């Protein structure tokens, strides 16, 4: 299986140490051989590469200089604090010293790989919710109208049938430029990439100038990193400056978008789902055939009719931002509006695992992991749900604790049955995480629903329970992890794919009648009653009877 490290250009003209030093404003401690590649990961080094040793939170990257040299590095670039780790390197290894290795990594990589972003139409997408869906919409429209399009984001890197997974939304600047150079050699004409707030603060897109950048929304997230919403916004807003982009598309649906449109220092085209942007939604209608949305958009007197294959106002926003963005890079908006409905399923974004049938509920997996996103996901599917709306989610350990009760508050307003379980735990006590979420059900709500509340400390078991217990007229939303396939417990990655769990549970349910759970799902009307998910012998026996699906009831759902 390919990895990001395998996506390398075949033809790279060597750059001298003096060229690199001049660009980076580096002091040359020792000169050496020319450079044909660059990385900040010592294990990713190939012969002829430059290793950029960055000071980290726990240890300095220069500690791994010996590994980089053993891999074939010709030179090390680091700061004064990393220099002591380089004393025993061979005399042939060049050493360059700069003030901020991370900040210069992008420009140096762009130089080494001959400025690949300049050879592509470059589009960046940022915001709290919807980056992945909007990027997939844009990638599909560019691919359909313009030609081969590289996609970089949360679910990985894709081009012309090649797909590799990525550990983060925005890859480090040297890897980004290397992938862009590889894409140019493969014939790509466009690149669409998600740009996270972390990427902006950590200089991961320095060295890239975007033709167009798009802003979707800003909602509470990542405050463990940014501290305040103002800092979070500032990180996003820094993308909308001449250093990084030529033009912007900004959604005005929240106050942060309106603030960004007012203060951006590059030309801005605005989008609104409420009718007051340059691109304005004038009508939207739920399509009950596929739970998608038919959208009417007005721009400069022209009217465009399009169909989003995904439900809800958030996906109306995503679709219209995508339309305005491809128009901003010169593509025909009429063709784009027509092509949008053919966008392939976006992994883990309102991904339908099972359509409603006479004996199974509608089952959807979504990445929603903020209070607003949970409420939007529920409201999107409420309109196509005659029965109860089930919402299963958990909160992430070692992250913003203040968000946890707000997630419960959102669930209280939006769902009928809520199952609280675990997400990535990391190094926190999972019971404490769940307790902090559950405490939020006592917060005041504008439109509280009389929910049924369940708790399960095993996410796989919780998914099985929800799918077994839901009626055919119900809808089950499994939220928070989307496309992710690894659950972090401490420092241990454990395989867990919500989509696989859900498919197995649906298949098992279709093969035999569901266990009798009638005694578990009828609390008194209006009561917000916490119950542990049933662990009766009959229930467990039913789950274990699906042995020929290749999984057990204790959470081992690997096919």
N, C-alpha and C positions, 0 to 999 in steps of 0.2 A: 504494500500500500504506500502510495506517495505521501510525503509530508511537505510542509512549507519549504524545508531545506532542499528538497529536490527540484523546486521550481527556479532554475538558474538559467541565465542566458548562456549560449555556447560561445559567443564571440564578444569579448570585452577587451578594448584597447587598454594597455597598461598605462597607469598614471604614476608619475615620479613622486618621490617623497616630498620634493620641494614644491610641486604643484599642490599637493594635499595640504602641506604646511601653510602655504600662502592663503588658501581658501579658509582654513580653520584658524588662521592667526595663531599657529602653534610654534612653539620653540622646538627646534630640532636638537635633541640631545645626542642623537646618533643617526647618521644617514644609512641608507640601505637600498635593497632591491626594489624595483617598481611593483606596483600593486594592481591586482586584477579582480579583487572582490573585497567585501567588508562584512563584518558581523559584530554584534555585541554579545554573542553566545560562543563561548570557547569551544564547545563541542560541535558547533556548526561551521567551523573554520575549514576551508579547503586550501591546498597549496597556492601561495601567492596572495593570500588575503591579508587585510589589515584587521587586527583585533582592537576594537574600541572598548576599553575597560572602564566601566561606569561605577561610581560609588553607589552601593545599594543600601537598603534599610538594615540588613543584617551583616553584610560583609562587602568588601570592595572587590569589584570585578577583576582588579589587577592580581588578586590572589590566584587567578586561573590562567595567568599569562603563560606559565610553563605548559599547560594543557594545550593552549592555542598554538604555541610554537611546535609542540609535538604533532599537532594536526597539520602543520605546514605554513603557519602565519609568517609573513615577511616583516611585519612591523606591529608595534603596539602604540596606541594613542590613549593617553590617560591624563589625570591631573596630578598635582603635586603630591596629594595624599596617596596616590597609587604608585608613585615612582619608587619607593623603597622596595616594593615587591618585585622589581625588575632587575635587581642588581646581579643576579646569577644567570641572566639570559646570554646566549651566545653573542659574540661581537658582531655577527652578521645581521642581527635583528635590529631594525631601525626603531628608534624611540622618539615619540613626539609628545610634548606636554602642552596642555591647554587649560583654561580656567574651568570650562564646563563641557566635559566629554559628551554628555547626553545632548546638549543643545546643538553641538556641531555635527552630530552623527548623521542627521538627515542631509544637510548640504554636502557633506563629504561623500555620502553614498550616492547622491544625485550626480556628483562629479564623476565618480568612479564608473558608474553605469551609464554615463553619457546622457544625463537628463532625460530619462525615458518618459516622464510625465508630459514633457513638452511635445511628444510625438503622438499623444492620445488626447481625445476629448475627455476631460476629467470632471467627474461629478461627485460631490461629497454630500452626505445626508446626516444630519444630526438632530437631536431631540431626545426626550426620555423614552417615549413609547412610539413605536411604529417605524423605527429606522430600518429594521430588517424587511418588513413588508414593503415599505416604500422603495427600498433599494431593489427588491426583486421585481416590483412593478416597473421601475425605470430600466433595469437590466433587460427585461423582456421587451419593452418598447424600443430601446436602442438596438437590440439584437434583431428585432423584426424589421425596423425601418432603415437602420444605418449600417449594421454589420457586426462582426464578432466583438463581444463585450465582456470584459473581465469584471467579475463581481467579488468584492472583498468585504467580509463582515462577520457577524456573530456566528453564523452557521458554517463558515469556512470560506474557501477561495475556489472559484469556479471559472472555467473558460473552455468552451468548445468540447464538452464531454469530460474534461478533467476536473475532478473535485478533490480537494484536500481539506481536512479539518484544521481549525485554528484554535489556539488556546485562549485567544481574547478577541474582542471586537476589532480593535485596531492593532495591527502587528507593528513591531519596532521599525524605526525608520530605515535601517539598512536592509532588513528583509523586505520592506515595502518596495523600495527602489529596485531591489533584485527581482522581485516578482513582476514589477512593471516592465523591466527590461526583458524578462522571459516572455511576457505577454506580447510585447512588440515583435519579438522574433516569431511568435506563433501567429501573427497577423491580426492581432486585436486592433480595433480602431477607437474603442471607448473603454473607460473604466468607471465603474460606479462603486463607491466605497462608503461604508458607515464610518463616521468619525465620532468617537466618544469624547466625553469631557476629560477623561484620563489621558487620552491621546494628545489633547491640546496642552494640558499641564506638563506632560512628560515628553513633549516635542516629537511625537511619533510621526507627524505629517510635515515636519519642517523639511524643506527641499522640494515640496510639491506645491504648485500653483494651480488651483482648481478653476476651471472655466465657470462652473456654477456650483454654489453650495446652497443646500435647502435646510430650513429649520421647520420642525413639526410642532413641538410643544415642550413645556418644561413642567415636570411634576416631581414630587418629593422622591428622591432616590440618591444614593451615593453620598449622603451627608456624613457618613463615617470617614470619607476621604476629603470632601470639600468643606465640611463644617457648617456652612450656611447656604441657603438657597441663593443668596446674592453671589457668593463665591462660585457656586455651581453655574449660575447664569453667566458670570464673567468668563468662565472657561469656555462655554459654548460660544459666547459672543466674540471671543478672540479669533474664531474662524472667519468671521465676517468683516475682514480687514484686508487692505490691499496686499499685505504680506502673503496672504494665503489664497485669495480668490478675486475674480474679476467681477462676478455678478452674484446676486442672491435671490432666492425665492423664500419668502417668509410667510408662514401661516399666522393669521391674526386671531385665532380662536381663543387664545389665552392672553393674559396681561403681559407675559414675558415675550410673546411674539410681537405684540404691539410696541413694547419697549425696544426690542431689537430693531424693528423696522424704523423707528424714530432715530436710533443712534448709530445705525450701521454706516460705515464710511465707504461702502461700495454701492452701486446702483441696486435697488431692491424692487422686485415684483412681488405683490402681495396676493395671498390666497385666503379665502374665508368660506366656511360652510354656512355662514349666516347672512351672506349677501352683500358684504361691504368691502370686498377686496378687488384687485384687478382681475383675478379669476374668482368668480363668485358662484356658489351653488345656489340655484334658484328653485330646485325641486329635488327630492329624494324619496324613493319608494322602495319598501322592502319587497323583494321578489321571493315569494314563499316556495317557489319551485326548487331553489338551491340555497335559500337563506342569504343570498347576496343582495345587492342594492343597485337599483336603477337611478342614475344621477343625471341631472341637467345642469350644465355649467355655462355661464355667460362670460365672454371676454371681448372687450372692444366692440360690442354690438353683435358678435358672432355667438351662436348657440351650438353647444356640443352635447350630444347624448352619449352616455357611456354606461357600462355595467361593471360594477366591482364584484368579483366572484366571492368576496368576503362580506360578512354582515357588519352592521353597526356604524355609528357616526365616526368612530376612530378610523375605520377603513374608507369612509367617504373622504375624510381628511387626507389619508395616505394617497388615495387615488388622484385627488385633484392636485395635490402637491407634485405627484409624479407627472401628471399631464403638463402642469406649468413649467416644470423643470426641463422636460425634453423639448418643450417649445422654446425655452430660453437658450438652448444650445442649437437651435435652428431646425429641429425636426418638425414635420407637418403635424399639427395638433389634431386634425381630422383623422389622419391615419392612426395616430396614437390613441385617440378616444375609441376608435373601432377595435384596436388590437388589445385593449386592456382586459377585456372579458376572457381572453385566451391565456392569461397569465397562469402558469402552472402553480400547483399548490405550494405555498410557502411553508417549509418545514417548521412545525411546532407553533405556527401562527394561525389560530382558528382552524387548526387541522382537523378535519372530520375523520374520526376513526371508524365510526359506524353511523350510517344514516338511520333515521327512525324507521322501524318496521312494526309488524303486528306483534312481535314479541321482544323487541329490544328498544331501548331509548336512543335518542340522538346522543352520541358521545364525541366530545370535542377536547382536544389538547391545545392549550394556549400558553404563551410565555408571560402573561400578565403577572406582574410581581410588585406593583405599586397599588396604593388604595384606589387611585383614579382608574388604573387599567383594569382592576378587578370589577369595578362598577361598570365600566364601559363594556367589558366582555359579557357581563350578565345582561345588561340592557340590550345588547345586540341580539342575544338569543332568546330573550324573554318574549319577543314578538312572534317567535315561531314555536313557542312552547305552550301547549294547552294544559299540561300538568304542572309538576313542580320543577323548579330550577335548582339543581344540585351544584354546589361549588366546593371543590376540594383544593386546599392550598396549605402552605406552611410558610414560615419566615426563615430567612437565612441567618445562621450563626455568625458571630463576629462582624456584624454589619449594623447599620442604623437601627438601634432599638426603638427609637421614637416612632418609627414607621409601623411597628407591629400592631399596637392597638388600633391605629387608623385603618389598617387592612381589615380588621374585624368589624369596625364601624361601617366600612364600605359594604362588606358582605351582609351585614344586618339590613342594609337598605335595599340590597339588590337580589338576594337569593332566598329560596324557601327552605332548603336543607344545606347545612354547612358542615363539612368534614374537615377538622383541623388535624394536620399530620406534620411530618418533618420534611424540610427541604434540605439544603446543604447545612450540616450541623457545625462543621469545623470544630473548634475547641470549646464550645459552650455546652451547657447541660441542656439536652433537647427538651426535657420536661419544663425547664424554666422558660425556654423560648416559647413553647406552646402556651404556658401560663400567661406570658406577657401578651400574646395574641388574644387569648380568650378574655383577658381583662377588658379588652376593647368593646366587647359586646354590651357592656354596661354604660358606654358612652352615649350621650344623647344623639338622636338621629332625626333628620328632617322627616323622613318617610319610613319609619321602622316597619319591617315585616315580621310576622309571627313565625320566626324560624325554628327549625329543629336543628339542634347542635350536637355533633358527634365528635369524638376524639379518638385517634389511633396513632400509636407511636411507630407504626410500620407503614411506610408510604405504599409499598406494593400491596399490602393487605387492605389498606384503606381504599385503594383504587378498585380492587376486587369487590369490596363491600358495596361501594357506591353503584357499580355497574350491575351487581346482582340485585340490589335492593330497589333500584329505580324502576318505575313502571314504564311501559312503552310510550306513554304520552309525556314522560318527563324528558329533561335534558340534563346531561352530566358534563360539567366543565371541569377539567383537570388542569389547574392553573399553576404557574410559577416557574416551570422548568422547560417547557416547550420541547425544543429539539435536543436538549442536553441528555447525555448518556452516562454521566458519572455523577454520583452523589458523594460529597466529601463528608467523611466521618472522622473527625480529628484531622490528621494529615493523610488519611487513607482514602484513596479513590475507590469507590465501590460501583460496579456496573448497575445502573438503574435507568431504564428508558421508559418514561410514562407511556409512550405510544405502544411499545411492545407489551407492557403490562396490560394496557387497556384492550389491545387486540386479543390477547390470550383470554382475558376475562369475558369479552364478548363472544368469542368462539366457544368457550366452555358453556356459557349461558345458552347459546343457540343449540348445543348438542343435547341438553337435558333441561328439564324444568328447574327454575330457580328454587333454592331452599325456602322454606316457609319463614319469612321474616315479619309476618304480620304483627307480631307482638312487639316489634322494635321501632316501628315508624309512625306511631300515632300518639304523640303526647297531646295533652290538653290544648285546645285551640288558644292561641295567644301566649303560650308559655315558651320561654326561652330556656329550654331545659338541656343541660349538658349530660350526654350519655356516652359511655365508652362504646365503641363499636362492638357488636355482639361477637363473643368468642365461644359460642355454644358448640358442643361436639358435633351436632348435626351440620352446622354451618361449615366447620372446618372439614368435615368428611366430604361435603359437596365439593369444596375447593380441591381437595386431594384426589378426587375422582377424575380430574382432568390430566392424569399422568401422561397420556399419550400426546399431550401438547408440549411436554418436555419441561415442565416447571413444577415447583412445589408451592405449598401455601405459605411458607415461612419467609417469603420475600425473594427467593431465588428464582427470578423470572427470566433468566437468560435462556434463549431458545437453544 
